[in-house]
Amino acid sequence: MNAIAGAAMLPGPGDTEALMPPALVVHVRRVRGENLWVWYTATDQRLIVRTLTAQPPVPLDW
């Protein structure tokens, strides 16, 4: 969480886009060294952590 909150730019280069049901596109970042995934949305002024899962996302292929 600290890495995402302190990032200079979001999404980061290793972040993935995924679909969070029912229809919200979010970014997902793996917690370093853990099998945990932080699902979040971000604007210039706000970071919203949507959920934390032990399942990796299915990336969106645009």
C-alpha distance (Angstrom), angle and dihedral (degrees) to the residues before:
residue distance angle dihedral
M1 . . .
N2 3.79 . .
A3 3.80 91.3 .
I4 3.79 91.7 53.6
A5 3.81 94.8 41.6
G6 3.81 91.5 48.6
A7 3.80 97.0 44.0
A8 3.79 116.4 123.5
M9 3.81 90.7 -143.0
L10 3.80 133.1 21.5
P11 2.92 132.5 -122.7
G12 3.79 93.8 38.6
P13 3.80 124.5 -143.5
G14 3.82 93.1 -98.4
D15 3.80 95.9 45.0
T16 3.80 120.1 110.2
E17 3.80 130.2 -146.7
A18 3.78 114.8 -128.6
L19 3.78 138.9 166.4
M20 3.79 115.7 -107.7
P21 3.79 111.1 -159.8
P22 2.90 132.8 -75.4
A23 3.84 93.9 25.1
L24 3.81 114.0 -53.1
V25 3.81 120.2 129.8
V26 3.80 108.8 -143.2
H27 3.79 138.4 167.9
V28 3.78 120.1 -114.3
R29 3.79 128.5 -156.6
R30 3.79 127.8 -174.2
V31 3.79 116.5 -128.2
R32 3.81 105.5 -118.1
G33 3.80 112.3 -103.4
E34 3.80 93.7 3.2
N35 3.78 137.8 87.9
L36 3.81 90.3 -122.1
W37 3.79 127.1 117.2
V38 3.83 125.0 -158.0
W39 3.81 113.1 -150.7
Y40 3.82 112.2 -159.3
T41 3.78 148.1 155.9
A42 3.79 124.0 -147.5
T43 3.78 141.5 -171.2
D44 3.80 129.0 -178.4
Q45 3.79 89.3 -85.1
R46 3.79 107.6 26.3
L47 3.80 140.0 50.1
I48 3.80 116.2 -164.4
V49 3.80 117.9 -170.2
R50 3.79 104.4 -150.8
T51 3.80 101.0 -175.5
L52 3.80 145.8 -31.6
T53 3.81 118.3 -129.6
A54 3.79 140.5 176.6
Q55 3.82 89.8 -142.3
P56 3.81 119.8 85.3
P57 3.80 116.6 -124.8
V58 3.76 126.7 -105.7
P59 3.82 100.0 -121.0
L60 3.78 120.1 -128.3
D61 3.79 112.8 -118.7
W62 3.78 105.7 -148.7
